[in-house]
């Protein structure tokens, strides 16, 4: 009997020791993932600045990461490898349908809560319009990217345009580079309106620093339909009070001069608006009209 009591006491003591640290603590930080829409190092640099601000405002610790694919970020929402994900539009729909992820914020760019995909090509390709894409090689970003794959692919299907082949380059900058270097005849990336100064804000900007003549070498030949902007999304069952604190802090961050600067640096984001799942029904309806089966995509 005495031995049993000792065993029980040891179990209780060590059970307390191995208990998981509280979410948001230094030992169990809130995990915040970004999709690989540009070079991971640049995303992490800006993402860490956001995490530092959130720590200051909420007292919660954050860990920032950029997985190697859009799909990996989505899957992480289901395994709880991440608590928050900055998901592209279609990625959010997949994460919601498969794992019950919940959108909290929609991004705003140049006063718009929507954007669209663009078809780009080299100026010497001979391609002038969408119909010319038939029998050409296309570079898409990632299979879970709305503007870099889903909507462009649907646009081509809707117009009965059949490319010869396609491949996934891994991100928007990589697609632009594929077109610039001639690896692909056509590339599909996101489009954002240029600044009032004329400065471009679409995906070509992502390689402007290393390829300053990209604007002269790569042109736009077509667009997709409009798409609701990307999201800040929380995993299912994330604590409600913590979520509200983080959302409030992100809204404050975007409204500050320094925060705005960092968000523009990160993803050309000017701000956020509150969002809920119903805001993305228009995408679901469009996907149905274009015969894209969401259930099939999440298997």
C-alpha positions in Angstrom: 0.0 0.0 0.0 2.8 2.3 0.9 4.5 1.6 -2.4 1.3 2.4 -4.3 1.0 5.7 -2.5 4.6 6.6 -3.4 3.9 5.7 -7.1 0.8 7.9 -7.2 2.6 10.8 -5.6 5.5 10.5 -8.2 2.9 10.3 -11.0 1.2 13.5 -9.8 4.5 15.4 -9.4 6.0 14.4 -12.7 2.6 14.8 -14.4 2.7 18.4 -13.4 6.3 18.8 -14.7 5.5 17.5 -18.2 2.3 19.4 -18.6 2.4 21.5 -21.8 3.3 25.1 -21.3 0.5 27.6 -21.7 -0.2 28.7 -25.3 1.5 32.1 -25.9 4.3 31.5 -23.4 8.0 31.5 -24.4 8.0 27.7 -24.1 4.8 27.3 -26.2 4.7 30.3 -28.6 1.7 31.0 -30.9 2.9 29.7 -34.3 2.3 32.0 -37.2 2.9 30.7 -40.7 3.2 32.6 -44.0 2.9 31.1 -47.5 6.0 31.2 -49.7 4.9 34.0 -51.9 8.4 35.5 -52.0 11.8 34.7 -50.6 11.4 33.1 -47.2 14.2 35.1 -45.6 12.4 38.4 -46.5 9.1 37.1 -45.2 10.5 36.0 -41.9 12.3 39.3 -41.5 9.0 41.2 -41.8 7.0 38.5 -40.0 9.3 38.7 -37.0 8.7 42.5 -36.8 5.0 41.8 -36.6 5.5 39.1 -34.0 7.6 41.5 -31.9 4.8 44.1 -32.0 2.2 41.5 -31.1 4.3 40.4 -28.1 4.5 44.0 -27.0 0.8 44.5 -27.3 -0.6 41.2 -26.1 2.1 39.7 -24.0 2.0 36.5 -26.2 5.1 35.0 -27.7 5.1 34.1 -31.4 7.1 31.8 -33.7 7.2 32.8 -37.4 7.8 30.3 -40.1 7.5 29.9 -43.9 6.9 26.3 -45.1 8.0 25.2 -48.5 4.6 25.2 -50.1 1.1 26.6 -49.9 -0.3 23.1 -49.3 2.1 22.6 -46.3 0.7 25.7 -44.6 -2.9 24.5 -45.1 -2.1 21.0 -43.7 -0.4 22.7 -40.7 -3.8 24.2 -39.8 -5.2 20.7 -39.3 -2.3 19.3 -37.4 -2.0 22.3 -35.1 1.6 22.9 -36.3 0.4 26.4 -36.8 -2.1 28.5 -35.0 -2.3 31.5 -37.4 -1.7 31.4 -41.1 -1.6 34.3 -43.6 -3.4 32.3 -46.3 -4.2 33.1 -49.9 -7.9 33.1 -50.8 -8.2 29.5 -52.1 -5.9 28.3 -49.5 -8.3 29.6 -46.9 -11.3 27.9 -48.5 -9.4 24.6 -48.4 -8.3 25.1 -44.8 -11.9 26.0 -43.8 -13.5 23.0 -45.6 -10.9 20.5 -44.5 -9.9 21.7 -41.0 -12.5 24.2 -39.9 -10.0 27.1 -40.0 -11.6 30.5 -39.4 -10.8 33.8 -41.3 -10.5 36.8 -39.1 -9.1 39.5 -41.4 -9.0 40.3 -45.1 -6.1 42.3 -46.4 -6.5 45.7 -48.1 -4.3 47.0 -51.0 -4.7 50.4 -52.5 -8.2 50.7 -51.0 -9.3 47.4 -52.5 -10.4 44.2 -50.7 -10.1 42.3 -53.9 -7.5 41.5 -56.6 -7.1 39.4 -59.6 -4.6 37.1 -61.4 -2.6 38.1 -64.4 -1.1 36.3 -67.4 2.4 37.5 -68.2 4.8 36.7 -71.0 8.1 37.8 -72.4 7.8 40.8 -74.8 9.5 38.7 -77.5 7.2 35.7 -77.1 4.8 36.7 -79.8 1.9 36.3 -77.4 -0.5 39.2 -77.4 -3.8 37.8 -76.0 -5.2 34.9 -74.0 -6.0 32.9 -77.2 -2.3 32.9 -78.1 -1.6 30.8 -74.9 -2.8 27.6 -76.6 -0.1 25.0 -77.0 2.3 27.0 -74.9 4.1 26.2 -71.7 2.7 27.8 -68.5 4.4 28.4 -65.2 2.0 28.4 -62.2 2.9 29.2 -58.7 1.4 26.5 -56.5 -1.6 24.2 -56.8 -3.3 25.9 -53.8 -2.7 29.4 -55.1 -5.8 31.3 -56.1 -4.3 33.9 -58.4 -1.3 31.8 -59.4 -3.1 28.7 -60.4 -6.8 28.2 -59.7 -8.3 31.2 -61.3 -6.0 31.3 -64.3 -6.5 27.6 -64.9 -10.3 28.2 -64.7 -10.1 31.2 -67.0 -8.3 29.1 -69.6 -10.9 26.3 -69.2 -13.8 28.7 -69.6 -12.3 30.0 -72.8 -11.4 26.6 -74.1 -7.7 27.4 -74.2 -5.4 24.3 -73.8 -1.7 24.9 -73.1 0.8 22.3 -74.2 2.1 21.8 -70.6 2.5 23.5 -67.3 4.6 23.3 -64.2 4.6 24.8 -60.7 7.5 27.2 -60.1 6.9 27.4 -56.3 6.0 31.1 -55.9 5.1 34.4 -57.6 8.8 35.6 -58.0 9.8 32.2 -59.4 7.0 32.4 -62.0 8.1 35.9 -63.1 11.7 34.7 -63.3 10.6 31.7 -65.4 9.0 34.0 -67.9 11.9 36.5 -67.8 14.5 33.7 -68.5 12.3 31.9 -71.1 11.8 28.7 -69.1 8.0 29.3 -69.5 6.1 31.0 -72.4 3.5 32.3 -70.0 3.3 32.8 -66.2 0.4 33.3 -63.9 0.7 35.5 -60.8 -1.2 38.1 -58.8 -2.0 41.6 -60.1 -2.4 44.7 -58.0 -3.0 48.2 -59.4 0.1 50.4 -59.8 0.7 53.3 -57.4 -0.3 56.8 -58.3 3.3 57.4 -59.1 3.2 54.6 -61.7 5.3 52.2 -59.6 4.2 48.7 -60.4 2.7 46.6 -57.5 2.0 43.3 -59.3 4.2 40.2 -59.0 6.9 41.6 -61.3 7.9 43.9 -58.5 9.2 40.8 -56.6 12.3 40.5 -58.9 12.7 44.2 -59.7 15.6 44.6 -57.4 17.7 41.8 -59.0 16.3 42.2 -62.5 15.7 46.0 -63.0 14.6 45.6 -66.6 11.8 43.1 -65.8 9.1 45.7 -66.6 10.6 46.2 -70.1 11.1 42.4 -70.6 7.9 41.0 -69.1 4.4 42.2 -70.1 0.8 41.5 -69.1 -1.5 39.9 -71.7 -4.6 39.1 -69.7 -6.4 38.9 -66.4 -8.7 36.6 -64.4 -11.9 37.5 -62.7 -11.8 39.4 -59.4 -10.9 37.5 -56.2 -11.4 38.5 -52.5 -8.0 39.4 -51.0 -5.9 37.0 -48.9 -6.5 36.4 -45.2 -5.2 36.2 -41.7 -6.7 32.9 -40.6 -6.8 31.1 -37.2 -7.0 27.3 -36.7 -10.1 25.7 -35.4 -10.7 26.1 -31.7 -8.1 28.8 -31.2 -9.0 30.5 -27.9 -11.5 33.2 -28.6 -10.2 35.8 -26.2 -6.6 35.4 -27.5 -7.8 35.7 -31.1 -9.6 39.0 -30.3 -6.5 40.4 -28.7 -4.4 39.5 -31.7 -6.9 40.8 -34.2 -7.2 44.1 -32.4 -3.4 44.4 -32.2 -3.0 43.7 -35.9 -5.6 46.4 -36.7 -3.6 48.8 -34.5 -0.4 47.7 -36.2 -1.7 48.4 -39.7 -3.0 51.8 -38.6 0.4 52.9 -37.3 3.0 54.5 -39.6 5.7 51.9 -38.8 3.3 49.0 -39.0 2.0 50.1 -42.4 5.6 50.3 -43.6 6.3 46.8 -42.5 3.1 45.4 -44.0 3.8 47.1 -47.4 7.4 45.7 -47.2 5.9 42.2 -46.5 3.1 41.8 -49.0 2.2 45.3 -50.2 -0.6 45.4 -47.6 -2.1 48.7 -46.7 -4.4 47.5 -43.9 -7.0 45.0 -42.8 -10.8 44.7 -42.5 -12.7 42.3 -40.3 -13.9 39.3 -42.2 -15.9 36.1 -41.8 -16.4 32.9 -43.8 -19.4 34.2 -45.8 -17.2 36.9 -47.4 -15.6 34.1 -49.4 -18.8 32.5 -50.7 -18.3 34.4 -53.9 -15.2 32.4 -54.6 -17.0 29.1 -53.9 -19.7 30.2 -56.3 -17.2 31.1 -59.0 -15.4 27.8 -58.5 -18.7 25.9 -59.0 -19.5 27.9 -62.1 -16.1 27.0 -63.5 -16.5 23.4 -62.5 -13.7 23.3 -59.9 -14.6 20.8 -57.2 -13.4 22.0 -53.8 -14.1 18.6 -52.2 -11.9 17.0 -54.8 -9.1 19.4 -54.1 -9.0 18.7 -50.4 -8.8 14.9 -50.6 
